[in-house]
Structures are given as C-alpha cells and as structure tokens.
Amino acid sequence: MNAALAIIFLTMLLALALGLLAARGRRMDLEQWTVGGRGFGTLFVFLLSAGEIYTTFTFLGGSGFAYGKGAPALYILGYGSLAYVISYWLLPAIWRYAKAERLHTQPDFFARKYDSTALGVLVALVDVVALVPYLVLQLKGLGIIVSTASYGAISATPAIWIGLAVVTCYVMVSGVHGSAWTSVAKDILILLVVVFLGVYLPVHYYGGMQPMFAAIDAARPGMLVFAPRGMSIVWFDSTVLLTALGFYCWPHAIGAVYTAREEGVFRRNAVFMPLYQLILLFVFLVGFAAILQVPGLTGGEIDLALFRLSIRTFDPWFVGVIGAAGVLTALVPGSMILIAAATLLANNILRVVRPAMAERTVGRLARALVPVVALVAAYFTLNGGNTIVSLLLMGYSFVTQLFPCLVASLMRRNPVTAAGAIAGIVVGVAAVAALTLTRATVGSLLPFLPDLLKDLNVGIIALVLNLIALAAVSALTRRSAAQGGGRERPASL
C-alpha cells in the first residue's frame, strides 16, 4: 500500500469513527435521526450547508470546468452567491413553519401548506429522482479521487463500494448527527488544501496569477472570455438564475434547515456564506493552472485535471492528503442525500400507502432503506458516463421546478392552488425530461428568436411552461371552488 492510499483509507476510518460516535448518548428516533432534534446552532447548520454545497463538485467539477470551458466556469461562483442572498428571507420563513408543524421533510412542507397529500407524494417523487444523479455525482467523484490519488493502486469501482459502505454504516447509526460531525473535519481540510493549491500551483508553474493568465490567453485565445455564441454571457446569466432558484429546493438542503435551533442562524449564515464561496476561486485557479501543464484532457477526463497536476507536482503523501480532502467532500454530502432520500421514501411515499404507520416504525423503515438507496445509486454510478457538471445541472433542472409553488406558499394570500402546483411541477419536470433526452437547445426549439436569446439555458423553457400551467390550472380551480362555495385553506405563515 503506497503512502497516498494509506492516508485516504485512514481518513475514511476517521469519518466512520466520527459518524458512529455522533450517536453516543442519543435515542435515534425519527426526530433525532433526520433533523437532529432541531437543536443545531449556527456553526453546525453552517457546516451542514457547506457540506452540501462544497462537494466533489468543488474539487473535480469546478476545476474540470475551468480546465475545459474557461470563463463559463464562473457561473458556479455566481449562483451560490445569489442563492445566499435569497436565503436571508427564504429560509427563516420555511424554518418557522416547519418548526410549528413539526415537519421532517421537504414534501411535508408542500403537503401541509397546500393541504394536499397528492402534492406531497409528487414532490417526494421529484426529489428522489433528482437526488439519484446528485448522489451519483458524489460517488463518481469518490471513485475518481481514490483511484487517481492512489496512483491506480485501487480502481474506482472498489473505491466506490468501500466509500458507500462507510457512509451507509454511519448514516444508519447516527443520521444527521453523523453528517454534522464529519463535516467539521471535511471543512477544515478542504479549506487548507484548496487555498494552498490555488495559490501554490500558479506561482510554481507560471510565477504568479497574471503570468498564468497571460500564458493561457496566448496559447488558447478566447478561453478566458465568454464566447459570442454557445456558452455566452446570456447562457451565463440564465444558468446562474436557474441554479440559484433551485439552490434551496434540494430536499437535503431543506433537511439541514430543519435542524436549526432558531431562525437567526440563517441570517447570520447568509452574511458569511458568500465569503466561503470564495474557496471556489482557488479551485478555478487549479483548473486554469492545469490547462497548459496537463493538456489533452477531453470529455469526462476534464474532471481529472486537479489530480493529474497534483500527481505531477507533489510527493505521494501530499497527494494522499489532497485525496483525503476529496473523499470527505463525497462522504458528507452523500450522507445527507442518503438521509433525505430514505426519509422521503419512508415518510412521504410508503406512509401514504399505510397512513396508520407509527412514527417509530417510519424511523426504522427510513434507516432500513438507506442501503437500498445506496445500491440504486451504485448501479447508476457504475453504468453512467456523464461528467460531474452535467449530472449536477440535470438534478438542478428537476428541483428548480418546485420553486414557483414554494415561493407562492410563503405569500400572505397564496394565489396557487394545490391542483395548480401539481400541474406546474408535472409540466416542468416532463419538459426537463424531454429536453434532456433530445438534447434540445433554445435555438433549436425556437429558431425565430434573436441570436442573443438562443443561448438561454434550456431550463428556462421548462420553468416558463411550469408557470403557465401553474397559473392556468390555479385560475380554473379557484373559479370552480368559488362557484361551488368552497374555501381554500390560507397558505401564509
């Protein structure tokens, strides 16, 4: 066993130990397992949120996108910053309602707000479908990190199975408490490693940031600016907007919100989280540094840029440290996704089939479903070929369809009916699926548009269709309710 592989496996064992110890002294009922007894303070909520945001995508997708696409990678920096601004107002309102109603999942919120079990089931199904590619993203990243950082001593497939075994074990025992404890180690290590790499590599190979960008611009003209067509500034703006709207529509993100002790947590975090987003700049710098030093990576191989350059630059023991940080960026968000998916299946789908199921039984069922979800994700991980960025964008396209009825539910007088919310989500998700399968673009679907608008993110079409269906069906069902003498349940806080 080489030094790098030894460090990586010791880190996995550390994560397992921290995750298991987190359950000590606690009775892991559904409340504790899913939302930590709603007792987490500012630091743990911050770390859980960061654990979901700074994932293998930070290590591999961000650097790989900078390596392969150049300037368009900056969208990753933009959408998170915009989402944090939105969170200042959005998350306290969600938290207040969830605490008052003792909610455990995101579908619980929609079902209660709209007084519709059917809507809750639909949201749960959309969530599970979106979570699978997000978990696949973490596992693909884990496999890349371990196999590359170990100099091929262990291949991606066994690395994925070992990582899944670790995270499944501590999730079943400790739930969200295990995620919180491991996130402490993850955030400390990733901060140190990423900042060091982002500063050292440009200086080591180019003599500084400015000489690096000058060399890239000379060798690859146009890479450091937005293209006039394709990934243009219009694509950038629309992609930032769509992903920012979907940022807090992920079920595991809402699960982290429910863990908070009080609503001031979110406003304090909204102030500091944009600063934490600056870590991504150092990730981009690594990707840019790799462009001329490890040329020739194409397709899914661009996700290897960070590690290919690190292996060329550092001794094996330090490559192992980098790999260890990368492993934790997979395990922490992966654990949150497993908790969310298993709870959704148990609480919002199977419990609907058997309404008399006790909460204690739901909790046990959720924990039993963790390995099932893990196996499904493993199957898709080992049988898919999309790059990490592609997987993330696909998942975002699904959950963003929940945003219109989420915002409407927080209004003092909700203009959207349950039927309208269902119609909007169904139409939006169906549009996303169709557009993804056909690889359509706005330009191919609407060739009559001005050239400037043809580069809009195709997800805009799905969201517009969602809003049209939502508004039309809400208007019709409100009219029917009024004519029938019915009264809608208020949706305000």
ZIDAPE-V647602 format. One line per field, one symbol per residue. burial: + if it has 9 or more other ideal C-beta (glycine too) atoms within 8 Angstrom, else -. Layout:
burial: ???
This chain:
burial: -+++++++++++-+++-+++-++----+++++++++-+-+++-+++++++++-+++++++++++++++++++++++++++++++++++-++++++++++---++++++++++++-+--+++++++++++++++++++++++++++++++++--+-+--++++++-++++++-+++++++++++++++-+++++++-+++-+++-++----+++-+++-----+--++---++-+++-+++++++++++++++++++++++--+-++++++-+++-++-+++++++++++++-++--+----++++++++++----+++++++++++++++++++++++++++++++++++++----+----++-+++-++++++-+++-++--+--+++-+++++++++++++++++++++--+-++++++++++++++-++-+++-----++-+---+---+++++++++++-+++++++++++-++-++---------+--
